[in-house]
Amino acid sequence: MNLDDRAIAAIQGGKPQTLTTNVTSFGWQSPQPLTAKIKPEPYPIDALPESLQKAVEEVQAFVKTPMPMVATSALTALSLAIQGHVNAKRADKLESPTSLFTLVIADSGERKTTLDGYFSKPIADYERSEEEKAKPLVEKHKADYAAWKAQYDGLNTAIKNATANPKWKGDPVNVLMDKLYQSQ
């Protein structure tokens, strides 16, 4: 009984079979491993602008992590910092922000967060600073909105009351509606 016959017999309720065979008996090649041991090429650090290259080398020397991880963290932070200010034109009608989507796969404890902290801390500090500066403006906007909403709701209520009263047809309703439109 070959492997296929034993599998069919097992599926159809026959006696459980041990399904062992040499895969090559079907003419298949032995499976290829999903991972390969490839000697990595040295990271092209000289391709980075000089100032970024120096920053990457300094952090790499201090943190002792692989150069590609350090450079990826630096390029990610740089992309985040400039994407709202610089676009990349790839064709006449094809332009987009200079965004990068990066992924670093490394085990826990390999200093991914530490690296990101070196390069993205200034961005996080700037965001916090801008958030603090914006707090008074946000509070003013909330107050202005609450005042406008109260006025708007009051005008809506006045229009409903005026249209429900047969004596109030015509000009008074139109005046209230004009005020409502002006408040928008």
C-alpha positions in Angstrom: 0.0 0.0 0.0 1.5 3.3 -1.0 1.3 6.6 0.9 -1.8 7.9 -1.0 -3.7 4.6 -0.3 -2.8 4.7 3.4 -3.9 8.3 3.7 -7.2 7.6 2.0 -7.8 4.5 4.2 -7.0 6.6 7.3 -9.4 9.4 6.2 -12.2 6.9 5.4 -12.1 5.4 8.9 -9.7 2.6 8.2 -7.1 1.6 10.7 -4.8 4.5 11.6 -1.7 4.2 9.4 1.8 5.6 9.9 2.4 7.9 7.0 6.1 7.8 6.6 7.9 7.7 3.3 10.7 9.2 1.5 9.4 12.4 -0.2 11.8 11.8 -3.1 9.8 8.6 -4.0 7.2 11.0 -5.5 9.9 12.6 -7.7 10.0 15.7 -5.5 13.2 17.3 -4.4 14.0 17.5 -0.7 12.5 20.6 0.8 14.6 23.7 0.9 15.1 25.4 4.3 13.0 28.5 4.8 16.0 30.4 6.1 19.4 30.6 4.7 22.8 31.5 6.3 24.1 34.3 4.1 27.1 36.3 5.1 25.9 39.9 5.3 27.4 42.5 3.2 29.0 45.5 5.0 26.5 48.3 5.5 27.1 51.1 3.0 27.6 53.7 5.6 29.5 55.9 3.1 26.2 56.3 1.2 24.7 58.4 4.0 25.3 62.2 4.1 28.3 63.0 6.2 26.5 64.5 9.2 24.1 61.5 9.3 27.0 59.1 8.9 28.8 60.6 11.9 25.7 60.4 14.0 25.1 56.7 13.1 28.7 55.8 13.7 28.7 57.6 17.1 25.5 55.9 18.3 26.7 52.5 16.9 30.0 52.8 18.8 28.2 53.6 22.0 25.3 51.2 21.9 27.2 48.3 20.2 24.4 47.2 17.9 24.7 46.2 14.2 25.2 49.2 11.8 22.1 48.4 9.7 19.9 48.6 12.8 21.4 52.0 13.8 21.2 53.4 10.3 17.5 52.2 9.9 16.6 54.0 13.1 18.4 57.2 12.0 16.8 57.1 8.5 13.3 56.5 10.0 13.6 59.5 12.4 15.0 61.7 9.5 12.1 60.7 7.3 9.6 61.5 10.0 11.2 64.9 10.6 11.2 66.0 7.0 8.2 64.3 5.4 5.9 67.3 5.9 8.5 69.6 4.3 10.0 67.7 1.4 8.4 65.7 -1.4 10.0 63.2 -3.7 9.1 63.6 -7.3 9.3 60.2 -9.0 7.7 61.2 -12.3 6.0 64.3 -13.9 2.7 63.8 -12.1 3.9 61.5 -9.3 5.0 63.2 -6.2 4.7 62.1 -2.5 6.1 62.9 0.9 9.5 61.4 1.8 8.0 58.8 4.0 9.8 55.6 4.9 8.2 52.5 6.2 10.8 50.5 8.1 10.9 47.2 10.0 13.6 45.9 12.3 13.3 42.4 13.4 15.4 41.6 16.4 15.0 39.7 19.6 14.0 41.4 22.8 17.0 43.1 24.5 18.8 43.9 21.2 18.5 47.7 21.9 15.8 48.6 19.3 14.1 51.0 21.7 17.4 52.4 22.9 18.4 53.2 19.3 15.0 54.8 18.5 15.4 56.9 21.6 18.7 58.4 20.4 17.2 59.5 17.1 13.6 60.2 17.8 13.8 61.8 21.3 14.3 65.3 19.8 11.1 64.7 17.7 9.1 63.6 20.7 10.5 66.5 22.7 9.4 68.9 20.0 5.9 67.4 19.8 5.5 67.7 23.6 6.7 71.3 23.4 4.3 72.2 20.6 1.4 70.5 22.4 2.1 72.6 25.5 2.2 75.8 23.3 -1.1 74.8 21.7 -3.0 74.2 25.0 -4.2 77.8 25.4 -5.3 77.9 21.7 -7.1 74.6 22.1 -8.9 75.8 25.3 -9.9 79.0 23.5 -11.2 77.0 20.6 -13.3 74.8 22.9 -14.7 77.9 24.6 -15.5 79.6 21.3 -17.1 76.4 20.0 -19.2 76.0 23.2 -20.4 79.7 22.8 -21.2 79.2 19.2 -23.0 75.9 19.9 -25.1 77.5 22.6 -26.0 80.4 20.2 -26.8 77.9 17.4 -28.9 75.7 19.6 -30.8 78.8 20.9 -31.5 80.0 17.4 -32.7 76.5 16.4 -35.0 76.4 19.4 -36.3 79.9 18.7 -37.1 78.9 15.1 -38.9 75.7 16.2 -40.9 77.7 18.7 -41.7 80.5 16.2 -42.8 78.0 13.5 -45.0 76.2 16.0 -46.8 79.4 16.8 -49.3 80.4 14.0 -48.8 84.1 14.9 -45.1 84.0 14.2 -45.1 83.1 10.5 -43.2 85.3 8.0 -40.6 87.9 9.0 -39.7 86.9 12.6 -38.9 83.3 11.4 -36.9 84.7 8.4 -34.9 87.0 10.7 -34.1 84.1 13.0 -33.1 81.9 10.0 -30.8 84.6 8.7 -29.1 84.8 12.1 -28.7 81.1 12.1 -27.1 81.1 8.6 -24.8 83.9 9.7 -23.6 82.0 12.7 -22.4 79.1 10.6 
